[in-house]
Amino acid sequence: MRRFANGGAKRVVGLLQKSLSSSSSLASSSSFSSSIMERTPITVDTINPKVIKCEYAVRGEIVTHAQRLQQELKTNPKSLPFDEILYCNIGNPQSLGQQPITFFREVLALCDHPCLLEKDETHGLFSSDAIARAWQILDQIPGRATGAYSHSQGIKGLRDAIAEGIAARDGFPCNSDDIFLTDGASPAVPYYLDEASGWGLEVSELKQQIEDARSKGITVRALVVINPGNPTGQVLAEQNQREVVDFCKNEGLVLLADEVYQENIYVDDKKFISFKKVSRSMGYGEEDIALVSFQSVSKGYYGECGKRGGYMEVTGFSASVREQIYKVASVNLCSNISGQILASLVMNPPKVFPFASAFFVPTFATQQFNKVGSQVGDESFDSYSAEKDGILSSLARRAKMLEDAFNCLEGVTCNKAEGAMYLFPRILLPQKAMEAADAAKTAPDAFYARRLLEATGIVVVPGSGFGQVPGTWHFRCTILPQEDKIPTVVSRLTEFHKAFMAEFRD
């Protein structure tokens, strides 16, 4: 599936400025618009055409319409055939009721307001390991000021913590100098996954796409792999990952591994393995393959989208190229400090250790342990584990309920949700519906999604916003509404779909 990303405000302004033509004369159809043009040098006629053509379906026309309907419900609660908008369009867990992880928020609160650490009553309100971790983190921050700029790659001590977490996860060393802390993790040669084989990735097809592109004079420099997948929810098998690594090595491609859903695995026969671990276990070092791995605090069981935290681990690049990467990072000064702290916590959460190895714990782990049977661990470990397991097990149940519901609908097929936060069902639309969509000058799946929204208040993303095999139609639906809301989603969707198919039946 194709992936789209939006840049920062400065980049957009730059595109707008570059598109201006000082020699062009602006025409208008009315004196009012003419006067506006005289005062404003930027119009839709002078904006860079790439800006006009840019689309981001996840927050596109369907979502804009949903927001209008939400405002209408607020103004007149009885005006629509539903009483709330159910946003199933974007991976934004906390907006749909998911609670943040207590330990993470305790540490953030203490770091943002360090005077709390000096108060006696704090020990009755916060766990001892959260207090200890906050002190450790603040000691790494110049001036203990979370409101100050940091090093452009991120605070060194936090990068050290993340590197330790990566090394523990993969079983291979990680250099904190390879870590760039970021504000989240957000023209291509199209490649379509094989839906019939559970969204499989066929390297032979990748090879064909590369050869076709090169025959047209296109230089392909990198391969982006999202694992677990978005919008499809598949988890790559290790053998498939090995094939991808070999492919990138042999073709001289940078492997960009989007691994932000690494905690979201819902099947027993699959597990997350990082592409770095795969490549290193194959005997490939930095001199063999260029790899950039991405992680974010927005997904997983944490869902801290608004905190905008994440990192990229950059390996296999020359010193001169790394200097250029650092220069680009420096343009934005630094990522936000709360996001940096969260990224370090995500990769180094509360832990327990066998009692015999208590003196060989990671250097960034909290040094105040509780003895529990034959183990010692952080005070927050039990509550942290309960919160994490509760969220992930609930997501697995939600995924299964929605998967089963989709597969019960006429003309709809949906592959198993192995991971991530989404399902991507395929829908066979009647010819009359296709003709109605054509008359409305919209894609058939967008037509279906808009009708679904207007009848039920459920917001999904048309598959045409992601790229799909020509002639097929899909929509992406998150599994994020709270578990007690899923029956409502299922019943509304089922009722709508029956009515829609009856209305447009050939």
Secondary structure, DSSP 8 states (H G I E B T S, - for coil): --------HHHHHHHHHHT--TT-----SSHHHHHHHHH-S--TTTS-HHHHH---GGGSHHHHHHHHHHHHHHH-TTSSSSSS-EE-SS--GGGGT----HHHHHHHHHHHSGGGGG-TTHHHHS-HHHHHHHHHHHHHSGGG-TTS---TT--HHHHHHHHHHHHHHHSS---GGGEEEESS---------BGGGTSB--HHHHHHHHHHHHHTT----EEEEESS-TTT-----HHHHHHHHHHHHHHT-EEEEE-TTTT-B--TT-----HHHHHHHTT--TTT--EEEEEESSSTTT--GGG--EEEEEES--HHHHHHHHHHHHHT----HHHHHHHHHHHS---EEEGGGGGG--TTS-S--EEETTEEE-TTHHHHHHHHHHHHHHHHHHHHHHHHHHHTSTTEE-----BTTEE--EE---HHHHHHHHHTTS-HHHHHHHHHHHHH-EE-EEGGGT---TT--BEEEES-S-GGGHHHHHHHHHHHHHHHHHHH--
